[in-house]
Amino acid sequence: MSDNHRSPDRAVGLARTPANASPEDKISELSAAPAPPKPQPGKKTAKVRPGDRIFKNLTTGAGIFVVALIALIGIFLLVQAIPALKADKVGFLTSRAWSTGDPTNLSFGILDLLEVTVTTSLVALVLAMPVSLGIALFLTQYAPKKLARAFAYVIDLLAAVPSIIFGLWGILVLAPAIEPFSQWINSTFSWFPLLAPGNVAPSVRGTIFTAGIVLAVMLLPIITSLTKEVFERTPTPHVEAALALGATRWEVIRTTVLPFGKAGYIGASMLGLGRALGETIALAVILLIPQGRNFDWSIFDGGATFASKIAANYSEFNNATSAGAYIAAGLVLFLLTFVVNFAARAIVGEKKGD
């Protein structure tokens, strides 16, 4: 290295070393020379621009506003539900009774609503997840770009169809079409409790099974779109390395695409579950699931979900106490959706950590 590139301290050290000194002495002299001063980490060298400060404050305020809005919604539901909960003559969390016509004699419990809501959403999720995964893999790994773009537009259009249209299609078109198949499953696998005859037998049209299929179709755009976006972000060097090692297309998917997009796929599915729990059921399931006796843990049962119960009895909201019973049910649905979203965030965070 030339003298122009030597630090002043090292140059002084070399000047003090005799010319006829051995290489070991020169190395020891260089190592003994003081190191150049390091910049102090506490001092800021870059000045924060006003635009960056304004944007940071706006984004922080938006985040705080969303959290505050959710908290206010929860507080509102709780305040409105307290009078009805005090007047309830049965266990709110353990009873299946629902009688809110007389404000002076309220008897309501959400156990049956909770079971039907969770079962319907899980049936929809079980049906939608594998179909969405297959569509996302086809669009990102197999289909030509032009076909994939057009096909993706068609999938996204399903999200624009109103829930009431899906409900009418389900009860008028889908339910009669799949009735022979439903009866075959019901009779062949009746020994399995989940597929046993339901509380609306012998009819198998307006059941949790039919409603789950309709909801699964409604969840396809959400899960497919998000999963497709994640799969498209798979690092190209990983894919090229697998192909260079002689991997087949399926082996590339199994070793690179699926491991990379697993967290996003699970998160998209949980987001779809959160939507199935409340938003879409209000208009779709109210047309699909007739009232029967209490829920018997069969997908061929009828019943009511939280959202369909609230929508079907909106006429009782003219009395504050009776309306409080439905608001209390809405509060449980609100908390259930919050728990599902929190679990989805935890799963995604854990997968990213792996």
VOMARDREN-33944 format. One record per atom (N, C-alpha, C): x, y negated, z. Coordinates in pm, whole numbers, padded with zeros to 5 digits, always signed. Layout:
BEGIN
XYZ
...
END
This chain:
BEGIN
+00085+00119+00000
+00000+00000+00000
+00088-00124+00000
+00056-00227-00079
+00137-00347-00092
+00126-00431+00033
+00223-00526+00049
+00222-00611+00167
+00102-00704+00170
+00045-00735+00050
-00071-00825+00046
-00193-00765+00111
-00200-00631+00120
-00317-00565+00174
-00298-00524+00319
-00183-00558+00379
-00161-00521+00518
-00221-00626+00610
-00273-00580+00724
-00325-00675+00821
-00210-00747+00888
-00232-00866+00943
-00124-00941+01007
-00060-00864+01120
-00143-00794+01200
-00086-00721+01313
+00004-00609+01266
-00036-00539+01161
+00046-00430+01110
+00174-00485+01046
+00162-00601+00982
+00283-00661+00923
+00384-00699+01030
+00336-00752+01141
+00427-00785+01251
+00491-00661+01307
+00410-00554+01319
+00466-00429+01373
+00575-00375+01285
+00557-00381+01151
+00660-00332+01060
+00783-00421+01065
+00761-00553+01086
+00878-00642+01091
+00964-00615+01213
+00905-00571+01322
+00981-00542+01442
+01053-00408+01434
+01014-00326+01343
+01076-00194+01330
+01202-00206+01247
+01314-00152+01294
+01438-00158+01215
+01420-00091+01080
+01497-00140+00983
+01484-00086+00847
+01528+00058+00839
+01627+00096+00923
+01678+00234+00917
+01606+00326+01014
+01489+00282+01067
+01416+00368+01161
+01356+00488+01088
+01334+00593+01162
+01277+00715+01105
+01128+00697+01077
+01069+00779+00989
+00924+00769+00962
+00839+00786+01087
+00884+00872+01181
+00807+00893+01304
+00800+00765+01385
+00914+00688+01390
+00914+00563+01465
+00823+00460+01401
+00821+00458+01267
+00732+00363+01199
+00586+00396+01227
+00551+00524+01225
+00411+00565+01250
+00371+00530+01392
+00461+00555+01489
+00429+00523+01628
+00415+00373+01646
+00497+00294+01574
+00487+00149+01584
+00357+00099+01526
+00311+00158+01415
+00183+00120+01355
+00065+00155+01444
+00072+00274+01507
-00038+00314+01594
-00045+00229+01719
+00071+00174+01762
+00073+00090+01881
+00027-00052+01853
+00021-00091+01725
-00020-00227+01692
-00167-00247+01726
-00202-00364+01776
-00342-00388+01813
-00435-00383+01692
-00555-00325+01715
-00654-00313+01606
-00717-00449+01579
-00761-00472+01456
-00827-00599+01424
-00955-00614+01503
-00995-00734+01537
-01117-00754+01618
-01241-00708+01544
-01333-00643+01618
-01459-00595+01561
-01568-00700+01578
-01659-00707+01482
-01769-00804+01496
-01860-00767+01612
-01906-00863+01685
-01992-00840+01800
-02134-00807+01752
-02188-00691+01801
-02321-00651+01752
-02433-00743+01796
-02414-00819+01902
-02522-00903+01952
-02549-01025+01867
-02457-01065+01788
-02474-01184+01708
-02544-01153+01576
-02644-01230+01540
-02717-01211+01415
-02649-01291+01305
-02621-01220+01198
-02555-01285+01086
-02654-01333+00980
-02771-01269+00975
-02871-01306+00874
-02982-01388+00939
-03025-01487+00873
-03132-01573+00921
-03267-01522+00872
-03362-01511+00965
-03495-01462+00929
-03569-01570+00850
-03620-01531+00736
-03691-01625+00652
-03831-01652+00705
-03882-01772+00684
-04019-01802+00732
-04124-01710+00674
-04109-01674+00546
-04207-01583+00485
-04208-01447+00551
-04090-01394+00588
-04084-01265+00656
-04149-01273+00793
-04125-01385+00864
-04185-01401+00996
-04337-01410+00986
-04388-01483+00887
-04533-01494+00871
-04594-01359+00836
-04529-01286+00744
-04582-01154+00705
-04580-01057+00823
-04474-01061+00904
-04468-00974+01022
-04581-01006+01119
-04606-01133+01141
-04714-01172+01233
-04850-01131+01179
-04869-01142+01048
-04997-01103+00989
-05021-00953+01002
-04919-00874+00972
-04935-00728+00982
-04954-00685+01127
-04882-00748+01218
-04900-00717+01360
-05041-00753+01406
-05088-00869+01364
-05224-00908+01400
-05330-00816+01341
-05307-00770+01217
-05402-00676+01157
-05408-00545+01234
-05291-00495+01276
-05289-00372+01354
-05360-00388+01487
-05334-00500+01556
-05401-00525+01683
-05551-00540+01664
-05592-00604+01554
-05735-00623+01528
-05805-00489+01509
-05743-00398+01437
-05805-00267+01413
-05820-00191+01545
-05715-00191+01626
-05722-00121+01755
-05829-00184+01844
-05834-00316+01847
-05935-00384+01928
-06075-00355+01878
-06092-00348+01746
-06224-00320+01689
-06271-00181+01728
-06182-00083+01721
-06218+00053+01762
-06254+00058+01909
-06176-00012+01991
-06206-00014+02134
-06340-00080+02161
-06372-00187+02091
-06501-00254+02110
-06617-00166+02068
-06598-00089+01960
-06704+00003+01918
-06729+00107+02027
-06622+00163+02081
-06636+00261+02189
-06704+00202+02311
-06665+00080+02348
-06727+00014+02464
-06875-00012+02439
-06909-00057+02319
-07049-00083+02286
-07132+00044+02298
-07083+00153+02242
-07157+00280+02249
-07173+00325+02393
-07068+00309+02472
-07076+00351+02612
-07177+00268+02691
-07175+00136+02672
-07267+00049+02744
-07412+00079+02706
-07437+00102+02577
-07573+00130+02532
-07620+00269+02576
-07528+00362+02597
-07567+00498+02631
-07587+00519+02781
-07531+00433+02865
-07536+00455+03009
-07679+00460+03064
-07771+00369+03026
-07907+00379+03080
-07975+00511+03046
-07959+00558+02923
-08021+00685+02885
-07957+00801+02959
-07827+00799+02977
-07760+00907+03049
-07805+00912+03195
-07831+00796+03255
-07880+00794+03393
-08021+00851+03402
-08103+00830+03296
-08240+00880+03298
-08253+01023+03250
-08145+01081+03199
-08150+01219+03147
-08174+01316+03261
-08270+01407+03243
-08308+01501+03347
-08241+01637+03330
-08160+01655+03226
-08088+01782+03205
-07940+01749+03185
-07859+01853+03174
-07716+01832+03153
-07688+01784+03012
-07626+01667+02999
-07601+01610+02867
-07505+01696+02786
-07404+01751+02849
-07302+01828+02778
-07333+01977+02772
-07427+02025+02854
-07450+02170+02863
-07589+02213+02818
-07680+02119+02799
-07817+02155+02764
-07837+02154+02612
-07934+02234+02566
-07972+02237+02426
-08107+02168+02403
-08170+02122+02509
-08301+02058+02496
-08284+01919+02435
-08391+01875+02366
-08390+01739+02310
-08533+01688+02304
-08567+01606+02401
-08699+01547+02409
-08682+01401+02451
-08697+01312+02354
-08676+01170+02380
-08797+01086+02344
-08912+01150+02321
-09031+01074+02283
-09082+00987+02395
-09076+01037+02519
-09124+00961+02634
-09005+00898+02704
-08989+00766+02701
-08873+00703+02765
-08865+00728+02915
-08979+00761+02978
-08977+00785+03123
-08945+00929+03157
-08936+01014+03057
-08908+01156+03083
-08811+01208+02976
-08688+01161+02982
-08588+01198+02883
-08519+01328+02923
-08507+01418+02825
-08435+01544+02845
-08357+01572+02716
-08231+01547+02717
-08152+01566+02595
-08012+01614+02630
-07964+01706+02548
-07829+01760+02560
-07769+01779+02422
-07637+01776+02414
-07572+01776+02282
-07499+01908+02253
-07519+02010+02334
-07445+02134+02312
-07478+02195+02175
-07606+02202+02142
-07645+02261+02013
-07596+02174+01897
-07607+02042+01910
-07560+01952+01806
-07409+01966+01785
-07336+01980+01893
-07191+01993+01884
-07152+02121+01812
-07217+02230+01846
-07184+02358+01783
-07216+02357+01634
-07331+02305+01597
-07368+02302+01455
-07275+02208+01378
-07242+02092+01435
-07154+01997+01367
-07016+02058+01342
-06958+02117+01444
-06824+02174+01430
-06825+02292+01334
-06926+02379+01345
-06931+02497+01257
-06948+02456+01111
-07037+02362+01083
-07059+02316+00945
-06931+02255+00888
-06863+02174+00967
-06741+02109+00919
-06630+02210+00895
-06619+02310+00982
-06515+02411+00965
-06541+02497+00842
-06668+02532+00818
-06701+02609+00697
-06663+02529+00573
-06694+02400+00573
-06658+02315+00459
-06507+02307+00443
-06435+02296+00553
-06289+02284+00545
-06226+02413+00496
-06275+02528+00543
-06220+02657+00500
-06241+02677+00350
-06353+02632+00298
-06380+02646+00155
-06303+02543+00072
-06286+02422+00124
-06226+02314+00045
-06074+02320+00042
-06011+02366+00149
-05864+02361+00157
-05795+02443+00047
-05828+02571+00028
-05758+02647-00077
-05788+02596-00217
-05912+02552-00241
-05946+02500-00374
-05869+02371-00401
-05862+02283-00303
-05788+02158-00320
-05640+02184-00341
-05585+02279-00268
-05444+02314-00285
-05416+02365-00426
-05504+02452-00476
-05485+02504-00611
-05496+02395-00717
-05592+02303-00699
-05606+02194-00796
-05484+02104-00794
-05435+02071-00674
-05318+01983-00662
-05194+02047-00725
-05176+02177-00703
-05060+02246-00764
-05073+02253-00915
-05194+02275-00964
-05213+02280-01108
-05183+02145-01173
-05230+02036-01111
-05211+01904-01169
-05065+01859-01165
-04991+01902-01064
-04854+01855-01048
-04748+01950-01106
-04780+02078-01120
-04678+02174-01158
-04704+02245-01291
-04828+02253-01335
-04859+02333-01453
-04921+02252-01567
-05011+02163-01535
-05087+02093-01640
-04999+01991-01711
-05017+01974-01843
-04950+01863-01914
-04992+01728-01855
-04909+01627-01873
-04934+01498-01810
-05066+01437-01854
-05097+01443-01983
-05222+01385-02030
-05343+01456-01971
-05338+01589-01970
-05448+01665-01912
-05457+01641-01762
-05344+01635-01694
-05344+01614-01550
-05402+01478-01514
-05370+01376-01594
-05423+01242-01567
-05574+01239-01585
-05624+01299-01692
-05768+01300-01716
-05841+01384-01611
-05783+01497-01577
-05845+01585-01478
-05848+01518-01341
-05743+01444-01308
-05739+01373-01179
-05847+01267-01172
-05875+01199-01284
-05983+01100-01287
-06118+01165-01258
-06139+01283-01315
-06266+01353-01292
-06281+01390-01145
-06174+01438-01083
-06179+01473-00941
-06208+01350-00857
-06143+01238-00889
-06165+01115-00812
-06307+01063-00827
-06371+01092-00939
-06508+01045-00959
-06606+01110-00862
-06572+01228-00809
-06660+01292-00711
-06675+01207-00586
-06572+01130-00554
-06580+01045-00434
-06678+00931-00452
-06711+00897-00576
-06803+00786-00601
-06949+00830-00602
-06975+00960-00598
-07113+01009-00600
-07173+00990-00461
-07291+00928-00448
-07352+00908-00316
-07384+01041-00248
-07382+01039-00115
-07408+01160-00038
-07548+01214-00064
-07644+01125-00084
-07781+01170-00106
-07792+01253-00234
-07710+01222-00333
-07712+01299-00458
-07661+01440-00432
-07555+01450-00354
-07504+01583-00319
-07608+01662-00240
-07680+01594-00151
-07783+01663-00074
-07894+01716-00161
-07943+01633-00254
-08048+01678-00345
-08000+01791-00434
-07877+01779-00484
-07822+01887-00567
-07812+02017-00487
-07772+02004-00361
-07756+02124-00280
-07886+02196-00253
-07991+02121-00219
-08116+02187-00181
-08199+02228-00301
-08186+02157-00414
-08269+02185-00531
-08201+02275-00633
-08068+02271-00642
-07997+02346-00745
-07909+02455-00684
-07822+02416-00592
-07726+02512-00538
-07792+02620-00454
-07878+02579-00361
-07938+02676-00269
-08015+02787-00341
-08102+02756-00439
-08167+02867-00512
-08070+02953-00592
-07964+02891-00644
-07870+02967-00727
-07790+03068-00645
-07751+03031-00524
-07667+03121-00444
-07749+03205-00346
-07882+03194-00352
-07963+03270-00256
-07941+03421-00268
-07936+03482-00388
-07907+03627-00393
-07771+03661-00332
-07671+03579-00358
-07539+03604-00300
-07543+03591-00148
-07614+03491-00098
-07624+03473+00047
-07696+03591+00111
-07802+03638+00049
-07874+03753+00104
-07788+03878+00103
-07706+03896+00000
-07618+04012-00005
-07515+04007+00108
-07455+03890+00127
-07358+03876+00238
-07427+03899+00371
-07545+03842+00386
-07617+03852+00513
-07655+03996+00546
-07692+04073+00445
-07733+04212+00470
-07614+04306+00478
-07509+04282+00401
-07394+04372+00398
-07306+04356+00521
-07287+04234+00565
-07196+04207+00676
-07271+04157+00799
-07392+04204+00817
-07472+04160+00931
-07413+04205+01064
-07324+04306+01062
-07261+04353+01185
-07162+04250+01241
-07116+04156+01156
-07025+04052+01201
-07106+03933+01251
-07087+03890+01376
-07175+03786+01433
-07182+03659+01350
-07073+03618+01288
-07072+03494+01213
-07157+03504+01086
-07180+03629+01037
-07258+03650+00915
-07390+03721+00944
-07431+03724+01069
-07555+03790+01108
-07675+03708+01062
-07796+03770+01058
-07916+03693+01022
-07934+03573+01114
-07966+03459+01053
-07974+03336+01130
-08111+03309+01187
-08125+03192+01247
-08251+03157+01312
-08356+03105+01216
-08327+03103+01085
-08426+03062+00986
-08456+03177+00890
-08414+03299+00924
-08440+03415+00838
-08591+03434+00826
-08641+03490+00711
-08565+03549+00601
-08512+03449+00498
-08548+03322+00508
-08496+03225+00413
-08348+03199+00441
-08267+03195+00336
-08124+03169+00352
-08083+03052+00263
-08175+02962+00238
-08143+02847+00151
-08086+02731+00232
-08168+02680+00324
-08123+02565+00401
-08048+02608+00524
-07924+02649+00509
-07844+02701+00619
-07710+02628+00628
-07637+02659+00733
-07503+02603+00750
-07413+02645+00635
-07431+02766+00583
-07350+02814+00472
-07369+02727+00349
-07494+02698+00316
-07521+02612+00200
-07468+02471+00223
-07493+02418+00342
-07443+02284+00373
-07292+02278+00369
-07226+02386+00414
-07079+02389+00411
-07025+02385+00270
-07092+02452+00177
-07048+02449+00037
-07061+02307-00019
-07174+02242+00010
-07194+02105-00040
-07089+02011+00018
-07064+02024+00146
-06963+01938+00209
-06823+01968+00155
-06798+02094+00123
-06667+02129+00066
-06646+02058-00068
-06751+02052-00149
-06740+01979-00275
-06715+01831-00250
-06774+01778-00146
-06755+01636-00116
-06615+01607-00060
-06552+01708-00001
-06418+01688+00054
-06308+01705-00051
-06339+01766-00163
-06237+01792-00265
-06161+01667-00309
-06229+01555-00338
-06152+01438-00383
-06051+01389-00281
-06088+01389-00152
-05997+01339-00049
-05874+01428-00036
-05897+01558-00014
-05785+01649+00009
-05700+01663-00116
-05763+01673-00233
-05689+01692-00357
-05604+01570-00390
-05660+01451-00379
-05586+01330-00415
-05465+01310-00326
-05483+01323-00195
-05370+01303-00104
-05265+01411-00119
-05308+01536-00136
-05213+01645-00154
-05136+01630-00284
-05204+01588-00389
-05138+01565-00517
-05030+01457-00505
-05061+01348-00435
-04962+01241-00417
-04839+01292-00343
-04859+01377-00244
-04746+01430-00167
-04662+01523-00253
-04726+01612-00328
-04652+01707-00411
-04571+01635-00519
-04624+01524-00571
-04552+01450-00674
-04424+01385-00621
-04413+01369-00490
-04295+01308-00429
-04188+01409-00392
-04206+01534-00431
-04103+01634-00404
-03972+01592-00471
-03861+01588-00398
-03734+01542-00456
-03697+01621-00582
-03670+01550-00690
-03635+01615-00816
-03508+01699-00806
-03404+01656-00734
-03285+01742-00723
-03315+01878-00661
-03410+01884-00567
-03446+02013-00508
-03508+02106-00612
-03599+02050-00693
-03664+02131-00796
-03562+02175-00901
-03477+02084-00945
-03377+02118-01046
-03277+02219-00993
-03241+02209-00866
-03148+02307-00808
-03209+02446-00806
-03339+02454-00771
-03405+02585-00769
-03415+02643-00910
-03445+02559-01008
-03452+02607-01146
-03314+02650-01196
-03210+02576-01156
-03074+02612-01198
-03030+02746-01141
-03083+02783-01026
-03050+02912-00966
-03133+03026-01023
-03219+02996-01120
-03297+03099-01187
-03433+03125-01125
-03483+03034-01043
-03613+03053-00979
-03726+03037-01081
-03830+03114-01063
-03948+03100-01147
-04031+02979-01099
-04133+02946-01175
-04216+02832-01138
-04280+02855-01001
-04330+02975-00975
-04391+03003-00846
-04286+02998-00735
-04167+03047-00760
-04062+03040-00658
-04022+02896-00628
-04024+02810-00730
-03998+02667-00707
-04106+02608-00618
-04230+02643-00645
-04340+02592-00564
-04328+02642-00420
-04296+02770-00405
-04291+02830-00271
-04173+02780-00189
-04060+02752-00254
-03939+02716-00180
-03914+02566-00170
-03974+02486-00257
-03947+02342-00254
-04074+02258-00238
-04174+02282-00322
-04293+02196-00323
-04376+02215-00196
-04408+02339-00162
-04492+02363-00046
-04425+02324+00086
-04298+02359+00109
-04235+02312+00234
-04230+02160+00245
-04204+02092+00134
-04196+01946+00138
-04333+01884+00163
-04438+01937+00102
-04570+01876+00112
-04662+01936+00215
-04611+02027+00299
-04697+02095+00395
-04760+01997+00494
-04678+01904+00546
-04730+01808+00644
-04838+01720+00581
-04815+01672+00459
-04914+01589+00392
-05042+01665+00363
-05030+01792+00327
-05147+01875+00299
-05232+01894+00424
-05166+01921+00537
-05239+01937+00663
-05304+01806+00704
-05230+01696+00688
-05288+01566+00722
-05408+01533+00635
-05401+01564+00505
-05515+01539+00416
-05635+01625+00455
-05610+01748+00495
-05719+01836+00537
-05785+01786+00664
-05704+01739+00759
-05762+01685+00882
-05841+01557+00855
-05794+01477+00761
-05869+01358+00722
-06003+01397+00661
-06002+01501+00578
-06128+01551+00524
-06220+01604+00632
-06162+01670+00733
-06244+01720+00844
-06308+01604+00919
-06232+01496+00939
-06289+01380+01006
-06406+01321+00930
-06399+01320+00798
-06511+01271+00719
-06629+01367+00726
-06601+01497+00722
-06709+01595+00727
-06784+01591+00859
-06717+01553+00967
-06782+01552+01096
-06894+01449+01105
-06883+01341+01029
-06982+01237+01048
-07036+01172+00924
-06950+01112+00843
-06997+01022+00739
-07087+01089+00637
-07044+01199+00580
-07120+01258+00471
-07237+01342+00521
-07229+01390+00642
-07335+01478+00689
-07466+01403+00705
-07458+01273+00737
-07578+01197+00769
-07683+01205+00659
-07641+01201+00534
-07736+01204+00423
-07747+01341+00359
-07642+01419+00361
-07645+01548+00292
-07709+01657+00375
-07664+01675+00497
-07710+01789+00576
-07854+01772+00621
-07900+01648+00636
-08039+01628+00677
-08136+01690+00576
-08094+01703+00451
-08177+01765+00349
-08155+01915+00339
-08048+01963+00400
-08011+02102+00379
-08047+02193+00495
-08037+02145+00618
-08050+02234+00733
-08184+02212+00801
-08279+02303+00787
-08406+02288+00859
-08389+02323+01006
-08486+02279+01086
-08479+02308+01228
-08524+02451+01254
-08448+02524+01334
-08487+02657+01376
-08474+02663+01527
-08464+02784+01582
-08439+02795+01725
-08293+02760+01751
-08248+02781+01870
-08114+02739+01908
-08008+02808+01823
-07895+02742+01810
-07785+02792+01729
-07733+02923+01785
-07716+03024+01697
-07675+03158+01739
-07537+03198+01686
-07459+03100+01647
-07323+03125+01597
-07321+03211+01471
-07411+03181+01380
-07413+03243+01249
-07416+03132+01145
-07341+03150+01035
-07341+03048+00931
-07472+03048+00852
-07560+03144+00881
-07692+03146+00819
-07799+03091+00914
-07754+03019+01016
-07845+02948+01105
-07886+02816+01044
-07998+02762+01094
-08034+02624+01067
-08013+02543+01194
-08025+02413+01185
-08005+02330+01302
-07988+02185+01262
-07924+02109+01348
-07902+01967+01323
-07763+01930+01371
-07699+01846+01295
-07571+01790+01337
-07595+01657+01408
-07488+01600+01462
-07502+01469+01526
-07560+01366+01430
-07499+01357+01312
-07540+01254+01218
-07679+01277+01163
-07711+01402+01131
-07845+01428+01077
-07953+01408+01183
-07921+01437+01308
-08017+01415+01417
-08047+01266+01432
-07942+01185+01428
-07960+01041+01442
-08039+00985+01324
-08005+01029+01203
-08072+00977+01084
-08217+01020+01078
-08248+01142+01121
-08384+01193+01110
-08478+01132+01212
-08424+01076+01320
-08510+01022+01426
-08489+00873+01446
-08459+00805+01339
-08435+00661+01347
-08558+00586+01394
-08677+00642+01374
-08800+00573+01413
-08812+00555+01564
-08740+00633+01642
-08746+00622+01788
-08657+00511+01842
-08587+00441+01754
-08492+00341+01801
-08560+00211+01845
-08695+00205+01834
-08764+00083+01879
-08769+00073+02031
-08737+00182+02099
-08728+00180+02245
-08581+00193+02284
-08534+00101+02368
-08392+00098+02401
-08347+00223+02474
-08430+00274+02563
-08390+00393+02640
-08383+00516+02551
-08484+00535+02467
-08481+00650+02374
-08365+00637+02275
-08343+00517+02227
-08230+00496+02136
-08098+00526+02203
-08092+00504+02335
-07969+00532+02407
-07928+00678+02403
-08027+00768+02392
-07995+00910+02382
-07919+00939+02253
-07962+00879+02144
-07894+00899+02016
-07760+00825+02012
-07754+00711+02080
-07626+00641+02088
-07525+00722+02168
-07574+00790+02273
-07485+00877+02350
-07433+00992+02264
-07520+01047+02179
-07474+01151+02085
-07373+01094+01987
-07399+00970+01940
-07302+00905+01851
-07169+00881+01920
-07171+00852+02049
-07047+00834+02124
-06965+00962+02127
-07031+01075+02145
-06960+01204+02142
-06900+01229+02004
-06975+01198+01900
-06923+01213+01764
-06804+01121+01741
-06811+00999+01793
-06701+00904+01782
-06575+00959+01850
-06590+01014+01969
-06475+01070+02041
-06422+01195+01971
-06513+01276+01917
-06471+01397+01846
-06389+01363+01723
-06433+01264+01648
-06357+01221+01530
-06223+01164+01570
-06219+01089+01679
-06093+01034+01728
-05996+01146+01766
-06045+01248+01833
-05959+01361+01873
-05905+01433+01750
-05990+01453+01648
-05945+01521+01527
-05836+01440+01457
-05855+01310+01445
-05753+01226+01381
-05624+01223+01462
-05635+01221+01594
-05516+01222+01679
-05441+01355+01662
-05516+01466+01656
-05453+01596+01635
-05384+01603+01499
-05446+01542+01397
-05384+01540+01264
-05253+01464+01266
-05251+01349+01334
-05127+01272+01344
-05020+01350+01418
-05060+01422+01523
-04963+01501+01599
-04906+01614+01514
-04992+01680+01436
-04944+01790+01351
-04849+01738+01245
-04885+01628+01181
-04799+01571+01076
-04667+01527+01134
-04669+01465+01254
-04544+01422+01316
-04456+01538+01353
-04516+01648+01400
-04437+01766+01435
-04375+01830+01313
-04450+01836+01203
-04397+01894+01080
-04282+01811+01024
-04295+01677+01033
-04188+01592+00985
-04062+01609+01071
-04084+01631+01201
-03968+01652+01287
-03895+01781+01255
-03970+01884+01211
-03903+02009+01172
-03819+01990+01046
END
